[in-house]
Amino acid sequence: MLRMMFGEPPRRADGPLAETMREMDRYIEILQKAIARGEDRDRKLRKYEIWTQGLKRALDELEQSHYAACRFGSKVTSEFEDDMSPEEHLDYCRHVYFDKTGLSACFPFSTSSAPF
């Protein structure tokens, strides 16, 4: 999704990230089949399905944010902010933004209670 900012096609999943996503999809499928068979009277399986889908989204957001942070960070060559041109400072701010966005995908801060 974020690669379009750089004129690139969407990421093609490969390697450990792709394998992790496939394993999560398999787990979701197992849960959905058990739910369809009526094995979820206390709704725990549905909760695990929702959590796994959320984890998949968070992992994808983390990868995308990391990629964007690296791309913008690679444009920063000055050691200090005071030495940056206005454009380089914007790239630095974008790098920081996507770096923080990636962290918030892993560690969402909320005022609501924890789900467990």
C-alpha positions as a printed Julia matrix, in Angstrom:
116×3 Matrix{Float64}:
   0.0     0.0    0.0
   2.7     2.54   0.94
   5.01    1.61  -1.92
   2.76    3.61  -4.23
   4.31    6.75  -2.65
   7.54    5.72  -4.35
   5.93    4.77  -7.66
   6.34    1.05  -6.92
   3.92   -1.84  -7.21
   2.57   -3.46  -4.04
   4.91   -5.74  -2.11
   5.04   -9.29  -3.31
   5.05  -11.51  -0.26
   8.03  -13.8    0.03
  10.39  -15.21   2.62
   9.64  -15.46   6.33
   6.92  -12.79   6.21
   5.0   -14.68   3.54
   5.37  -17.96   5.43
   4.14  -16.33   8.61
   1.1   -14.91   6.81
   0.34  -18.34   5.29
   0.53  -19.98   8.71
  -1.84  -17.37  10.12
  -4.23  -17.98   7.22
  -4.12  -21.72   7.95
  -4.87  -21.08  11.61
  -7.79  -18.82  10.69
  -9.11  -21.52   8.35
  -8.9   -24.14  11.12
 -10.77  -21.82  13.47
 -13.45  -21.04  10.86
 -14.05  -24.73  10.19
 -14.4   -25.45  13.89
 -16.81  -22.53  14.25
 -18.85  -23.79  11.27
 -19.07  -27.23  12.94
 -20.59  -25.57  16.0
 -17.54  -26.03  18.23
 -17.51  -22.44  19.49
 -20.26  -22.28  22.07
 -18.31  -19.89  24.3
 -17.13  -17.75  21.31
 -13.44  -18.15  22.17
 -12.59  -19.48  18.71
 -14.2   -16.44  17.09
 -12.18  -14.22  19.42
  -8.97  -16.03  18.39
  -9.93  -15.63  14.74
 -10.42  -11.88  15.16
  -7.15  -11.54  17.09
  -5.25  -13.45  14.41
  -6.72  -11.29  11.65
  -5.74   -8.2   13.62
  -2.24   -9.55  14.12
  -1.92  -10.15  10.37
  -2.96   -6.56   9.66
  -0.55   -5.22  12.29
   2.31   -7.28  10.85
   1.54   -5.97   7.36
   1.38   -2.38   8.67
   4.69   -2.89  10.46
   6.39   -4.12   7.28
   4.97   -1.27   5.22
   5.91    1.36   7.8
   9.41   -0.09   8.12
   9.83    0.02   4.35
   8.65    3.63   4.11
  10.81    4.68   7.08
  13.88    3.11   5.45
  13.15    4.73   2.1
  12.77    8.2    3.61
  15.67    7.63   6.01
  17.97    6.74   3.12
  17.45   10.27   1.76
  18.8    11.85   4.96
  22.53   12.46   4.76
  23.07   15.27   7.28
  24.11   14.36  10.78
  22.2    17.19  12.48
  18.78   18.7   11.84
  20.26   22.19  11.72
  22.35   21.14   8.72
  19.38   19.78   6.73
  17.86   21.48   3.75
  14.08   21.98   3.93
  13.52   18.95   1.65
  15.91   16.76   3.62
  14.21   17.84   6.85
  10.84   16.77   5.38
  12.33   13.37   4.51
  13.7    13.12   8.05
  10.25   13.96   9.5
   8.66   11.35   7.21
  11.22    8.79   8.32
  10.42    9.48  11.99
   6.67    9.4   11.28
   6.75    5.98   9.61
   9.17    4.63  12.2
   6.72    5.59  14.96
   3.78    4.27  12.94
   5.52    0.91  12.72
   6.01    0.82  16.45
   2.38    1.68  17.08
   1.34   -1.22  14.83
   3.2    -3.55  17.21
   2.4    -1.81  20.47
  -0.97   -0.08  20.12
  -1.62    2.36  22.92
  -5.23    2.73  23.87
  -7.29    4.1   26.69
  -9.55    1.07  26.49
  -8.97   -2.02  28.6
  -6.73   -4.8   27.4
  -8.58   -7.62  25.62
  -7.35  -10.25  28.1
